[in-house]
Amino acid sequence: MTSNTPSKTLVEQAKSGEVAAITSLMNRTLAKQISQIHICKKNGHYNLLVVAADLPRQIATASWIAKGLKLLN
């Protein structure tokens, strides 16, 4: 069964705050670095957990996440 309304793209879903879409977009980029991000939303706040084989640089990782989230605005 198909719908007459087009489905949102992954970016559109992320821009509307959908956690799964944000996670998917970030993990696409992090896969190159053998890292993964887990995101959950509670009480209007996002909690992010970065998992990596090697400890990533905290400042660089935090800056990358902030930049990515700003692009969704």
C-alpha positions in Angstrom: 0.0 0.0 0.0 1.4 3.4 -1.0 0.5 6.8 0.4 -0.3 9.8 -1.8 1.8 12.0 0.5 5.6 11.8 0.0 7.5 10.6 3.0 10.0 12.9 4.7 13.6 12.5 3.8 16.1 11.5 6.5 17.3 15.1 6.7 13.8 16.4 7.0 13.1 13.9 9.8 16.2 15.0 11.6 15.3 18.6 11.3 12.0 17.9 12.9 13.8 16.4 15.9 13.4 12.7 15.2 16.0 10.9 17.2 16.4 7.9 14.9 17.0 10.2 11.9 19.6 12.3 13.8 21.3 9.1 15.0 21.4 7.6 11.5 22.9 10.7 9.9 25.6 11.1 12.5 26.4 7.3 12.4 26.9 7.5 8.6 29.8 9.9 9.2 31.1 8.3 12.3 31.3 4.9 10.6 34.4 6.1 8.8 36.1 6.6 12.2 34.9 3.2 13.6 32.7 5.1 16.1 29.0 5.1 16.8 26.7 7.5 18.5 23.6 6.7 20.5 21.0 9.4 21.1 17.9 9.5 23.3 15.6 12.3 24.0 14.1 12.9 27.5 12.2 15.8 28.7 13.0 17.8 25.6 16.8 17.2 26.0 19.0 15.1 23.8 21.5 12.7 25.5 24.4 11.6 23.3 26.8 8.8 23.9 29.8 8.3 21.6 31.2 4.8 21.4 34.6 4.2 19.8 37.4 1.7 19.8 39.9 4.5 20.5 39.1 7.4 22.7 38.1 10.3 20.5 39.3 13.8 21.2 36.6 15.2 23.4 36.7 18.9 22.2 36.8 17.9 18.5 34.0 15.4 18.9 31.8 17.9 20.9 32.5 20.6 18.2 31.5 18.2 15.4 28.3 17.2 17.2 27.4 20.8 17.9 28.1 21.8 14.2 26.0 18.9 13.0 23.0 19.8 15.2 23.2 23.5 14.2 22.9 22.5 10.6 19.5 20.9 11.4 18.1 24.3 12.4 
